[in-house]
Amino acid sequence: MPYSFELPAALSKIGFSLGFIANSFLIYLTVFHIKRVFPTYKRMIVYFATSGILFSGLELVARPFAHNYNGSILFFSTSTFNIADDIRQFLISAWAGFYSLVVSFIAVQFVYRYVCLFYDKQSNKFDGVYSILWMLYSLIPGSIYCGVFYLFCLPDDYADDYLKLEIFKNYQLKVTDLPRFVIVPYNSDGSLRMKNLWLVIADVFSINFHYSVMLFCGLKLHFNMKKELKKFSVPKRRLQRQFFYALVAQSVGPTVFLILPAAVILMCPLLGPIFNFEISWKTGWLYSIVGLYPPFDSVAMMMIVTEYRKVIRNQLRTLFSSKPQKNAALSTTTESVVLNAQYNKRTLLSIHN
């Protein structure tokens, strides 16, 4: 394995290990110990945490790497698993699809929090079967982004010729031997290669659309939260505020770990030829930053939402003490009874209506 691949490989293993532990622990707490969270949001938390495990696991298997050279990007797999090149190529596109799935599902959660705060009676549109449909929505942009790689970024003779000397010089590998996708936005005469440009357009549109949803809902929640929370009970008021802060952290996470690394990789081949930049960057290490996102998201949720912190403290006390901690869970149980009663009342009203 070339030295350039060793550090990203080690960081991918660390990211997967941390992500698996953090997300599995979050799922365990949510399913077996958390009582105050409404069932719909619990399903969202479990779905999102599971997506994080799959995302980091897929990175570990696919081992995506990128190289930026002047007006081009090469995405290729450095996987050492004994699998066919076609499968490794598909795993790269599937990993990219999960990237889009994560961003789109954060937008769904912002919409859910927005509806719960401003249109509480309509929040039943996220319950039951509807919750499954909302969670499945994120598969649409994920699948589209995965498919776009096959539609517009399959290698051709022009792209391979453009990159073959650069790849051999940096990695001592033949570009034609790699499971790969290639973006070369410009022809040799300076005209646009629209086939490759469509991937950048699809990525920018998807990111801008979902971030616009997050921004709209986030700003509305921020500036109107104090007023709208007055109609809720004190425990639910506190919980709504904590979930909003958790969502803010969840939106900061992908910005730092997903969007910024992707922006660097995708924009260079577009801007480089315009400004006559000569670029030869091994940008694959940026994917190691992407792999750190899943544990960050779960840890943020467990640190911000009070009930998670209480349950974790109780679990630690039980682990290191021979005496059961009954009193510590009493206040949480009392609040959960109130919230579950409110949830059941809302569900019954929606059925009668």
Residue, then its C-alpha position, 0 to 999 in steps of 0.5 A: m500500500p502506498y504511504s499516501f493511503e496509510l494515514p487515511a486508512a488508519l483514520s477510517k478505522i478509528g472513525f468507524s470504531l468511534g462511530f460504531i460505539a457512539n451510535s450503538f450506545l445512542i441506539y441502546l439508550t434511545v430504545f431501552h432507557i429514554k422515555r421522554v422522547f416522542p416515539t416518532y423522534k425516537r425512530m428518527i434518532v435510531y434511523f439517523a444513528t444507524s445511517g451513521i454506522l452504515f456510512s462509516g462502515l461503507e467508508l471502511v470497506a470502499r476506502p474512497f480516495a481523491h486526487n485533484y490535478n489541475g482541471s480534474i478530480l479522480f475518485f478511486s477505491t483503495s480498498t484491500f478487500n478481495i472484491a471485484d473492481d465493479i463492486r468497489q466502484f459501486l461502493i464509492s458511489a454508494w458511499a457518496g449517496f450516503y453523504s447526500l442521505v445524511v444531509s437530507f435527513i437532517a433537513v427532515q428533522f428540522v422540518y419535524r421540529y418546525v412543525c412540532l413547534f408551530y403546528d403541533k396539531q399537524s405533527n401527527k403527519f410525522d407519526g405512524v406510517y408517515s414517519i416511515l415515509w419521511m425517513l424513506y425520503s432521504l433515500i431519494p437524494g441519496s439514490i440520485y447522487c449515487g446514480v449520477f456518478y454512473l450517469f456522468c462520471l464514468p471514465d473515458d479515454y480523454a479523462d484517463d489520458y489526462l490523468k495517467l502520468e499524474i497518477f503514476k508519478n504520485y502513486q506508481l499505479k496505472v489509472t486504468d487499473l483503478p476502480r474509479f470515477v473521473i470529473v474533467p469539466y473542460n475539454s482541451d480547447g476550453s469548452l465544457r464537458m457537460k457530462n462531468l459538469w452535471l454531477v457538480i450541478a446535482d451536488v450543488f443543487s441538493i446541498n443548497f436545497h436542503y441547507s435552505v430548508m435547514l436555514f429557514c426552519g432554524l431561523k424561524l425556530h430561533f426567533n419565535m421559540k420563546k413565544e411558541l413554547k408558552k403553549f407547552s408544559v414546562p417539561k415539554r418546553r425544556l425538551q423542545r429547546q434541547f432538541f433544537y440545540a441538538l439540531v443546530a449541532q447536527s447542522v454544524g457537524p455536516t458543515v465542518f465534516l462533510i460540506l467543507p471537505a467536499a467543496v474543496i475537492l469539487m470546486c478546484p477543477l472548475l476554478g483551477p483552469i479559469f485562474n490558471f492554477e496548477i494543482s496536484w493535491k492528494t485530497g483523499w485525506l479529507y475523507s478522513i475528516v468525513g469519517l469523524y462525523p458519525p461519532f460527533d453527531s451522536v455525542a452531541m445528542m447525548m451531551i445536549v439532551t438532559e435525559y440522555r445525560k441523566v440516563i448515562r449518569n445513572q448507568l455509570r452509578t449502577l455500574f460502579s455502585s452495588k446500590p440501585q439508583k432508584n431515586a435518580a430515575l424518579s424525576t425522569t419517569t414522572e416527566s415521561v408520564v406527563l409527556n407520554a400522556q400528551y402524546n397519546k392525547r394528541t394521537l387520539l384526537s388525530i384519529h377522531n378527526 
